[in-house]
């Protein structure tokens, strides 16, 4: 049994970040290893830090009074989600001691047999506009093995100016796996070997996820709208579609200001409750990568309304399961009723889950 240190973006206050960290941890447990999450995201995701960063780019940044009001609004907006998600990070994840200072972390990082960069957009540009060297394991100065599972570059356009540094970091890894086909292409174009694997959330089956779900009262039939790009027009169209179908709309968001965006407003269900909401939805409308993954895993009829500038992650997983026909670019929501060949999808999922677990096992035995 090896001690596996997972370094990932677990502290981002959204559902997908927590789910993927938990799933990778549990998958590693299944192959008889001892995983833990390195709790070292410094102050990226404090309400104070997020609010101050927003002030720096605000068009009102030179007007002190408006800037202060803007800070207070954003602080209130982010403080509750950060608090809720922190509760579940502590509840679900085997966390190391918390590091709040980078210099201190680099001096006294937790020891492990293998350091594994986890999934999500670890190799993308961070909130401060730079890549984060910690996610390239540059703090590991000895010969301890360095690997990645289902890492993502996020936006290729954003990382273009950082590719030389990224490549140098990655050439020091012992083995690399990535999540998207674009990620695999980026590796190969820069002379780095790698394999493509499933997102960690797809390594766990519905029975695994049932263990952490929390039942809540829901309508008998409802349409779930879950978006991460906060499109008011999409909310209106989804509400009109739900009304036409005689169903309730549940519109999950962590932004209190969206209470004014029409019916279905459902503010900040816990991570355990949100899984239950997805599982029991009649239909799902989403623009979220992990929302898409859970629809596939739970066999829910869904459509993807892809964001213009961030569509490659969703397209990659849809292409993987031959489901690109679920992408819509307008308000033709009736397509969500079109049946999906779940037998075909599940066969692909079972086969790819098996292959990805073999890859994960090899990372833990390297």
C-alpha positions as CSV (number, residue, x, y, z in Angstrom):
1,X,0.0,0.0,0.0
2,X,1.4,3.3,-1.1
3,X,0.8,6.8,0.2
4,X,-0.5,8.9,-2.7
5,X,-0.5,12.7,-2.4
6,X,-3.2,14.2,-4.7
7,X,-2.6,17.8,-5.7
8,X,-5.7,19.2,-7.4
9,X,-8.1,22.2,-7.4
10,X,-10.3,20.8,-4.7
11,X,-10.9,24.1,-3.0
12,X,-12.7,25.9,-5.8
13,X,-16.2,26.7,-4.5
14,X,-18.1,24.7,-7.1
15,X,-19.6,21.2,-7.4
16,X,-17.3,19.7,-10.1
17,X,-14.1,20.6,-8.3
18,X,-15.2,18.8,-5.2
19,X,-16.7,15.8,-7.0
20,X,-13.6,15.1,-9.1
21,X,-11.3,15.4,-6.0
22,X,-13.5,13.0,-4.0
23,X,-13.8,10.6,-7.0
24,X,-10.1,10.3,-7.5
25,X,-9.5,9.8,-3.8
26,X,-12.1,7.0,-3.7
27,X,-10.8,5.3,-6.9
28,X,-7.3,5.2,-5.5
29,X,-8.7,3.6,-2.3
30,X,-10.4,0.9,-4.5
31,X,-6.9,-0.2,-5.7
32,X,-5.7,-0.5,-2.1
33,X,-3.6,2.6,-1.7
34,X,-3.7,5.4,0.8
35,X,-4.6,8.7,-0.9
36,X,-4.8,12.2,0.7
37,X,-5.5,15.6,-0.7
38,X,-2.8,18.2,-0.3
39,X,-4.7,21.1,1.2
40,X,-2.5,23.9,-0.3
41,X,-4.5,26.3,-2.5
42,X,-3.3,29.3,-0.4
43,X,-5.8,32.2,-0.6
44,X,-7.0,31.8,-4.2
45,X,-10.5,31.0,-3.1
46,X,-11.1,33.1,-0.1
47,X,-14.0,35.6,-0.4
48,X,-11.6,38.4,0.3
49,X,-9.2,37.4,-2.4
50,X,-11.8,36.8,-5.0
51,X,-13.5,40.1,-4.3
52,X,-10.2,42.1,-4.4
53,X,-9.2,40.4,-7.7
54,X,-12.6,41.4,-9.1
55,X,-12.0,45.0,-8.0
56,X,-8.7,45.1,-9.9
57,X,-10.4,44.5,-13.3
58,X,-13.6,46.5,-12.5
59,X,-14.4,49.4,-14.9
60,X,-15.1,51.4,-11.7
61,X,-11.8,50.7,-10.1
62,X,-10.8,54.4,-10.2
63,X,-14.0,55.4,-8.3
64,X,-13.3,54.5,-4.7
65,X,-16.9,54.5,-3.3
66,X,-18.3,52.3,-6.1
67,X,-15.2,50.1,-5.8
68,X,-15.9,49.6,-2.1
69,X,-19.6,48.8,-2.7
70,X,-18.6,46.3,-5.4
71,X,-16.2,44.6,-3.0
72,X,-18.8,44.2,-0.3
73,X,-21.4,42.8,-2.8
74,X,-18.9,40.3,-4.1
75,X,-17.7,39.4,-0.6
76,X,-21.3,38.5,0.4
77,X,-21.8,36.7,-2.8
78,X,-18.8,34.4,-2.4
79,X,-18.6,33.9,1.4
80,X,-21.5,31.5,1.8
81,X,-20.5,29.2,-1.2
82,X,-17.0,29.0,0.1
83,X,-18.2,28.2,3.6
84,X,-20.6,25.4,2.4
85,X,-18.0,23.8,0.1
86,X,-15.4,24.0,2.8
87,X,-17.7,21.9,5.1
88,X,-17.9,19.2,2.5
89,X,-14.2,19.3,1.6
90,X,-13.5,18.5,5.3
91,X,-16.3,15.9,5.3
92,X,-15.5,14.0,2.2
93,X,-11.8,14.5,1.6
94,X,-8.8,13.1,3.5
95,X,-7.0,16.4,3.7
96,X,-3.5,17.1,4.7
97,X,-2.8,20.0,7.1
98,X,-3.8,23.3,5.5
99,X,-1.1,25.4,4.0
100,X,-1.9,29.1,3.5
101,X,1.6,30.3,2.6
102,X,3.5,29.1,-0.5
103,X,6.9,29.5,1.0
104,X,6.0,27.5,4.0
105,X,4.5,24.8,1.9
106,X,7.6,24.4,-0.2
107,X,9.7,24.1,2.9
108,X,7.4,21.6,4.7
109,X,5.2,19.9,2.1
110,X,3.7,16.5,3.2
111,X,5.7,13.4,2.4
112,X,4.3,10.6,0.1
113,X,5.4,7.7,-2.0
114,X,4.0,9.2,-5.1
115,X,2.8,12.8,-6.0
116,X,-0.2,12.8,-8.3
117,X,-1.6,15.9,-10.0
118,X,-5.3,15.3,-10.0
119,X,-8.0,16.2,-12.5
120,X,-9.7,19.5,-13.4
121,X,-8.0,22.5,-14.9
122,X,-4.8,22.2,-13.0
123,X,-2.6,23.2,-16.0
124,X,-4.7,26.2,-16.9
125,X,-4.1,29.9,-16.0
126,X,-5.0,30.5,-12.4
127,X,-7.0,33.4,-11.0
128,X,-3.9,35.5,-10.7
129,X,-3.3,35.3,-14.5
130,X,-0.4,32.8,-14.3
131,X,0.2,29.1,-14.2
132,X,0.7,27.6,-10.7
133,X,4.0,25.9,-10.4
134,X,2.7,23.7,-7.5
135,X,0.5,21.9,-10.0
136,X,3.6,20.9,-11.9
137,X,5.1,19.4,-8.8
138,X,8.2,21.7,-8.8
139,X,8.3,21.5,-5.0
140,X,9.3,17.8,-5.2
141,X,13.1,18.1,-5.1
142,X,14.1,14.4,-4.5
143,X,13.5,11.4,-6.8
144,X,9.9,10.7,-5.6
145,X,7.7,9.7,-8.5
146,X,5.6,12.4,-10.2
147,X,2.5,11.5,-12.2
148,X,-0.8,13.0,-13.3
149,X,-4.3,11.6,-13.6
150,X,-6.8,13.2,-16.1
151,X,-5.1,16.7,-15.9
152,X,-6.6,19.4,-18.0
153,X,-5.1,22.4,-19.7
154,X,-8.4,24.2,-19.9
155,X,-8.2,26.9,-22.5
156,X,-5.4,26.3,-25.0
157,X,-5.5,30.0,-26.0
158,X,-4.8,31.1,-22.4
159,X,-1.8,28.9,-21.9
160,X,-0.1,29.6,-25.2
161,X,2.4,32.0,-23.7
162,X,3.2,29.6,-20.9
163,X,3.7,26.5,-23.1
164,X,7.5,26.5,-23.0
165,X,7.5,26.5,-19.2
166,X,4.7,24.0,-19.0
167,X,6.6,21.6,-21.3
168,X,9.8,21.9,-19.2
169,X,7.9,21.0,-16.1
170,X,6.1,18.1,-17.7
171,X,9.3,16.5,-19.1
172,X,10.2,15.9,-15.4
173,X,7.1,13.7,-14.8
174,X,7.4,10.0,-14.7
175,X,4.0,9.4,-16.4
176,X,1.2,11.7,-17.6
177,X,-2.4,11.1,-18.3
178,X,-4.8,13.9,-19.4
179,X,-8.6,14.3,-19.6
180,X,-9.3,15.8,-23.0
181,X,-8.2,14.8,-26.5
182,X,-7.0,18.4,-27.0
183,X,-4.7,17.9,-24.0
184,X,-3.3,14.8,-25.6
185,X,-2.6,16.7,-28.8
186,X,-0.9,19.5,-26.9
187,X,1.4,17.0,-25.2
188,X,2.3,15.3,-28.5
189,X,2.9,18.6,-30.3
190,X,5.4,19.5,-27.6
191,X,7.2,16.2,-27.4
192,X,5.7,14.9,-24.2
193,X,4.2,11.4,-23.9
194,X,0.8,10.8,-22.4
195,X,-2.5,8.9,-22.4
196,X,-6.1,10.0,-22.3
197,X,-8.3,8.8,-19.5
198,X,-11.8,9.4,-18.0
199,X,-12.6,12.2,-15.7
200,X,-12.4,10.8,-12.1
201,X,-16.2,11.3,-11.6
202,X,-16.8,8.6,-14.2
203,X,-14.6,6.1,-12.4
204,X,-17.3,5.8,-9.7
205,X,-20.6,4.2,-10.7
206,X,-24.1,5.3,-9.5
207,X,-24.0,3.0,-6.5
208,X,-20.8,4.7,-5.4
209,X,-22.4,8.1,-5.7
210,X,-25.5,7.0,-3.9
211,X,-23.4,6.6,-0.8
212,X,-22.9,10.3,-0.5
213,X,-26.3,11.6,-1.8
214,X,-28.7,13.4,0.5
215,X,-32.4,13.0,-0.2
216,X,-34.5,16.2,-0.4
217,X,-38.1,16.9,-1.3
218,X,-38.5,17.4,-5.0
219,X,-41.4,17.7,-7.5
220,X,-42.5,14.4,-9.1
221,X,-41.2,15.6,-12.5
222,X,-38.9,18.5,-13.1
223,X,-36.3,19.8,-15.6
224,X,-32.9,20.7,-14.1
225,X,-31.1,23.7,-15.5
226,X,-27.5,23.8,-14.3
227,X,-25.1,26.4,-15.9
228,X,-21.8,27.7,-14.9
229,X,-21.7,30.6,-17.3
230,X,-24.8,32.3,-15.8
231,X,-26.8,33.2,-18.9
232,X,-30.1,35.1,-18.0
233,X,-31.5,34.5,-21.5
234,X,-31.0,30.7,-21.1
235,X,-32.9,30.8,-17.8
236,X,-35.9,32.4,-19.5
237,X,-35.9,29.9,-22.4
238,X,-35.6,27.0,-20.0
239,X,-38.5,28.3,-18.0
240,X,-40.7,28.7,-21.1
241,X,-39.8,25.1,-22.1
242,X,-40.6,23.7,-18.7
243,X,-44.0,25.5,-18.7
244,X,-44.8,24.1,-22.2
245,X,-44.1,20.6,-20.9
246,X,-46.1,21.1,-17.8
247,X,-43.1,20.5,-15.5
248,X,-41.3,22.4,-12.8
249,X,-38.0,24.0,-13.4
250,X,-35.2,23.6,-10.9
251,X,-32.5,26.2,-11.6
252,X,-29.4,25.5,-9.4
253,X,-27.0,28.3,-8.8
254,X,-24.6,29.6,-6.2
255,X,-25.3,33.2,-7.1
256,X,-27.9,34.9,-4.9
257,X,-28.5,37.7,-7.5
258,X,-30.0,35.2,-9.9
259,X,-33.2,35.1,-7.7
260,X,-34.4,37.8,-10.1
261,X,-33.9,35.7,-13.2
262,X,-37.3,34.0,-13.2
263,X,-38.8,30.8,-11.8
264,X,-37.0,27.7,-10.5
265,X,-34.4,29.6,-8.4
266,X,-32.7,27.0,-6.2
267,X,-29.8,28.5,-4.2
268,X,-26.8,26.5,-3.2
269,X,-28.0,23.0,-2.5
270,X,-25.3,21.1,-0.7
271,X,-23.0,18.9,-2.8
272,X,-24.8,15.8,-1.4
273,X,-28.2,17.3,-2.3
274,X,-27.1,18.4,-5.8
275,X,-26.2,14.8,-6.8
276,X,-29.7,13.7,-5.8
277,X,-31.2,16.5,-7.8
278,X,-29.3,15.4,-10.9
279,X,-30.2,11.7,-10.4
280,X,-33.9,12.4,-10.1
281,X,-34.4,14.9,-12.9
282,X,-36.6,14.1,-15.9
283,X,-34.4,16.2,-18.2
284,X,-31.2,18.2,-17.7
285,X,-30.1,21.3,-19.6
286,X,-26.5,22.2,-18.9
287,X,-23.4,24.0,-20.1
288,X,-21.2,22.3,-17.4
289,X,-18.5,19.7,-18.1
290,X,-19.2,17.9,-14.8
291,X,-22.9,18.3,-15.3
292,X,-22.5,16.5,-18.6
293,X,-20.4,13.7,-16.9
294,X,-23.1,13.1,-14.3
295,X,-25.8,12.9,-16.9
296,X,-23.8,10.3,-18.7
297,X,-23.1,8.4,-15.5
298,X,-26.7,8.5,-14.3
299,X,-28.2,7.9,-17.7
300,X,-30.2,11.2,-17.8
301,X,-31.7,12.6,-21.0
302,X,-29.8,15.9,-21.4
303,X,-28.7,18.6,-23.8
304,X,-25.5,20.7,-23.8
305,X,-25.8,24.4,-24.5
306,X,-22.2,25.1,-25.0
307,X,-20.5,28.3,-24.0
308,X,-18.9,30.1,-27.0
309,X,-15.4,30.3,-25.5
310,X,-15.2,27.3,-23.3
311,X,-16.7,24.4,-25.3
312,X,-13.7,22.1,-25.9
313,X,-14.0,20.3,-22.6
314,X,-17.7,19.4,-23.1
315,X,-17.1,18.5,-26.7
316,X,-14.3,16.2,-25.7
317,X,-16.4,14.1,-23.3
318,X,-19.4,14.1,-25.7
319,X,-17.2,12.9,-28.5
320,X,-15.7,10.2,-26.3
321,X,-19.2,8.7,-25.8
322,X,-20.5,9.5,-29.4
323,X,-23.0,12.0,-28.0
324,X,-22.1,15.2,-29.9
325,X,-25.7,15.2,-31.2
326,X,-26.8,16.4,-27.7
327,X,-25.2,19.8,-28.4
328,X,-27.6,22.5,-29.3
329,X,-26.7,26.1,-30.3
330,X,-30.2,27.6,-30.0
331,X,-33.4,27.2,-28.0
332,X,-34.6,23.9,-29.5
333,X,-34.9,22.4,-26.1
334,X,-37.4,19.7,-27.3
335,X,-34.4,17.7,-28.5
336,X,-33.8,16.8,-24.8
337,X,-36.7,14.3,-25.3
338,X,-34.9,12.4,-28.0
339,X,-33.9,9.0,-26.7
340,X,-30.3,8.1,-26.1
341,X,-28.9,4.6,-26.7
342,X,-27.9,4.1,-23.1
343,X,-26.9,0.5,-23.8
344,X,-24.2,1.8,-26.2
345,X,-23.1,4.6,-23.9
346,X,-22.9,2.3,-20.9
347,X,-20.8,-0.3,-22.8
348,X,-18.4,2.5,-23.7
349,X,-18.4,3.7,-20.1
350,X,-17.7,0.3,-18.6
351,X,-14.9,-0.4,-21.1
352,X,-13.3,3.0,-20.6
353,X,-13.7,2.9,-16.9
354,X,-11.8,-0.4,-16.9
355,X,-9.0,1.0,-19.1
356,X,-8.8,4.2,-16.9
357,X,-8.6,2.2,-13.7
358,X,-5.8,0.1,-15.2
359,X,-4.0,3.4,-16.0
360,X,-4.6,4.7,-12.5
361,X,-3.2,1.5,-11.0
362,X,-0.1,1.8,-13.1
363,X,0.4,5.4,-11.9
364,X,0.2,4.1,-8.3
365,X,2.7,1.3,-8.9
366,X,5.3,3.3,-11.0
